[in-house]
Amino acid sequence: MKKRILKWTNRIITGVLMILLVGVAITVLSTKLTGGDPQLFGYELKTVLSGSMEPGIQTGSIIAIQSVTEGEKSSFKKGDVITFMEEDNKLITHRITDVTSTENGVLYTTKGDNNNADDRNPVLADNIVGVYKGLTIPYIGYLINFAQSPNGSIAFMIIPGLLMLGYSGITIWKTIRQLDDKDKVIDVKEM
Amino acid sequence: MRKSHLKRFKSKDGIFLIVFKVTLIWYLLIFAAGYLTSDTAAHFNDYKETSSSITVGIWEEELDDRDETDKSSLSFITKGNQNIKACQPTIITTELKNKGPEDMKKESSFDVYYISNGNPEKHGEKLQLSENEGKIDPLKNGGSTTLSFNADKAGVYVFKAKEQAVEDSKLIWSKWIDINCPSENNQPDANNDSVINEEVKPDQQNDEANENNKAKDEKTDTITEKPESTEAKEDTEESKIEKDAEVVEDAGPSVTEEDNKVIEEETTEKEEETKNNQEGEEK
């Protein structure tokens, strides 16, 4: 019975590990090939670092952003929540409060739900990165952020690694001890 | 026997493998999480509207300005109260001088207080000046200007100005200017006056005239409306005293002590003058 449980656990874990490995490999490869942001089934995952969209999107949560095509960029309506590039590599997720059509394209006025005023600069349709459809996981963002900080690396990577090393060391040492014991027993018996 | 041992090792290895795989999964997850996510909405803006003033700096000119206004000091140089006999609207004037040590930089302003009877400084009402009136153009060090006001009622007027052209300046008052219209009082009084004057005059006329010229430095009364001769002026002054006395009697309890004092002072002055004249005659 015990053996069977162990066997199944082993299989499941191996399966998960394989799927993960393949999944991560494919994601990394595809990202490298396309040159865009990493995506998972067409969604980009973003960590929310501020409370400007509370209570809809909590600080420290993760939101899934659906990538948009060129055509979609100019067809958003008032009330949609969009993620856009405000400056280089600075992404902001806010709600559209006003849509203005100009010669150079569509301009969106945005506002954080928790802010009391519109954002200073309207958003050009070209700068939109994605649209938020309501998929959010709270608190994970904190965890990921922490994992990427130096302290987080120690806690999540180095300590488990050391434990792993320690555990394997003990296991090996035990095995050797047992092997030695058995050899002795055998020797004695043979004698 | 050996087989069972080996199996035992295998099962141990199995647990070890599971732990190893779990650790790998853990690492992969952390890597994936870090790899897949990026930051967003790192933007929190708060909008508040306030209004306030900021001092960016003080310019040198302004500093000079302040210094100079601070260092000017105005004063009324017209001495002695003026008594004007007039029944028509009269322009009353007083001299204002900048005693320095520096020029005035800004223009200043003056007010006129009026009371029909009594102390205009304490009880007088501030008169509404028209837009052009009430201004004092910047005076050079030592320069003077004439403040004027068109008085249309009989009564006591006084000018008030600031010693310096700054907000919290000390206030200075001019001497009083008293306008009275003889016709407003009883006619017989005027007659009486003339009688008294006639009585006094014949002896003292010349001396008095001289005396008056000498005393002009001290008593620089300017009467714009009626630039009469010293004689005539003497007349008005004397008659004024008489009339004041008259008024005191008439008004009775309503007249303030200060009024009385003023009248007394004026009378004593007159008396002294007459004494001096007499002494001069004796000599």
Contacts between the chains, C-beta under 8 A, distances in Angstrom:
chain1	res1	chain2	res2	distance
A	3	B	11	6.8
A	6	B	11	6.8
A	6	B	14	5.5
A	6	B	15	7.2
A	6	B	18	7.6
A	7	B	14	7.8
A	9	B	18	6.1
A	10	B	14	5.9
A	10	B	17	6.6
A	10	B	18	5.6
A	10	B	21	7.8
A	13	B	18	5.8
A	13	B	21	4.7
A	13	B	22	6.3
A	13	B	25	7.1
A	14	B	21	6.3
A	16	B	25	6.0
A	17	B	21	5.1
A	17	B	24	5.8
A	17	B	25	5.3
A	17	B	28	7.5
A	20	B	25	6.1
A	20	B	28	4.7
A	20	B	29	7.1
A	20	B	32	7.3
A	21	B	28	6.6
A	23	B	32	7.6
A	24	B	28	5.8
A	24	B	31	6.8
A	24	B	32	5.2
A	24	B	35	7.6
A	27	B	32	7.3
A	27	B	35	7.3
A	27	B	36	7.0
A	28	B	35	6.9
A	37	B	38	6.5
A	38	B	35	5.6
A	38	B	36	4.8
A	39	B	36	8.0
A	40	B	36	5.8
A	44	B	36	7.7
A	44	B	38	7.5
A	45	B	36	4.7
A	45	B	37	4.3
A	45	B	38	7.8
A	46	B	37	6.2
A	46	B	38	6.0
A	46	B	39	6.8
A	46	B	40	3.8
A	46	B	41	7.6
A	47	B	37	4.9
A	47	B	38	7.0
A	47	B	39	5.2
A	47	B	40	6.9
A	48	B	40	6.1
A	48	B	41	5.0
A	49	B	39	5.2
A	49	B	40	7.3
A	49	B	41	6.5
A	49	B	42	4.4
A	50	B	41	5.3
A	50	B	42	5.5
A	50	B	43	6.2
A	50	B	44	4.4
A	51	B	44	6.3
A	52	B	41	5.7
A	52	B	43	5.8
A	52	B	44	4.4
A	52	B	45	7.2
A	53	B	41	5.9
A	57	B	41	7.0
A	62	B	37	6.2
A	63	B	40	7.1
A	65	B	40	7.5
A	83	B	40	5.6
A	83	B	41	7.9
A	86	B	43	6.8
A	90	B	42	6.8
A	90	B	43	7.7
A	91	B	38	6.9
A	91	B	39	6.7
A	91	B	40	4.2
A	91	B	41	7.4
A	91	B	42	7.7
A	92	B	40	6.6
A	92	B	41	5.6
A	92	B	42	7.2
A	92	B	43	4.5
A	93	B	40	4.9
A	93	B	41	4.2
A	94	B	41	7.2
A	94	B	43	7.5
A	112	B	41	7.5
A	112	B	43	7.1
A	112	B	44	6.9
A	112	B	45	7.0
A	114	B	44	7.6
A	115	B	44	6.9
A	115	B	45	5.4
A	115	B	46	6.8
A	115	B	47	7.2
A	116	B	46	6.7
A	116	B	47	5.5
A	117	B	45	6.8
A	117	B	46	7.8
A	117	B	47	3.2
A	119	B	43	7.7
A	119	B	45	6.6
A	120	B	45	7.5
A	140	B	33	7.6
A	141	B	37	7.3
A	143	B	33	7.8
A	144	B	33	4.7
A	144	B	34	6.1
A	144	B	37	5.6
A	147	B	30	5.3
A	147	B	33	6.8
A	147	B	34	6.2
A	148	B	34	5.2
A	156	B	26	7.8
A	156	B	30	5.5
A	157	B	27	6.9
A	157	B	30	6.8
A	160	B	23	5.8
A	160	B	26	6.1
A	160	B	27	7.6
A	161	B	23	7.6
A	164	B	19	7.1
A	164	B	20	6.9
A	164	B	23	4.8
A	167	B	16	7.5
A	167	B	19	6.1
A	168	B	16	6.7
A	168	B	20	7.4
A	171	B	12	6.8
A	171	B	16	5.1
A	174	B	12	7.7
A	175	B	9	6.5
A	175	B	12	6.9
A	178	B	9	7.7
A	182	B	5	6.2
